[in-house]
C-alpha cells in the first residue's frame, strides 16, 4: 500500500499485514488489488503495462485515463471492476442525504450494490466479454426495462 500520509499507510500495513510501497513503485508492486482512491486517471497505457495486480477496484471515479485502458487491462488479464458499479453506493448515499431518505433504507440500498458487481462479473464470464463491456450491457438493459412510471426503479438499479 501507499499513501501521501506515510504514517497512515504504516498503520494500515500493520493492521492488515500489508506492505508499504513507495508511491513511485506502487504500479509494479505485486498485489492482489490495485485500489486507486480519490485519484482519477491513474491507469493509462504506460501504467497498464507496469501493473502487477490481479484486480483494479478502487474508490476513485474515472480511474482510467481513456476508455482504451479498459481493454488494455483485459489484455493483461487484470480484472477491472468498473468505477460506476463499484462507486454506486456513494451515489446512493448522496442521493439519500439530498432526498431525506431514512438511514436504514439508504444503508440497505448501499449494501445491495454488491449484487450488481457480482452480476457484472458473471455476465462477463458467461458472455466472454470484459467486465466494462458487461457493465455497459447490463446498465443499458436495466434502463431499457425500467418504466418511466416508476422512477424508483431507476434509482434502485443504479
Secondary structure, DSSP 8 states (H G I E B T S, - for coil): ---SSHHHHHHHHHHHT-----GGGTTTS--SEE---S--S-B-HHHHHH---SEE--S-SS-BSSTHHHHHHHHTT-EE--HHHHTHHHHHHHHHHHHT--HHHHHHHHHTHHHHHHHHHHHHHHHT--HHHHHHHHHHHHHHHS-TT-HHHHHHH-
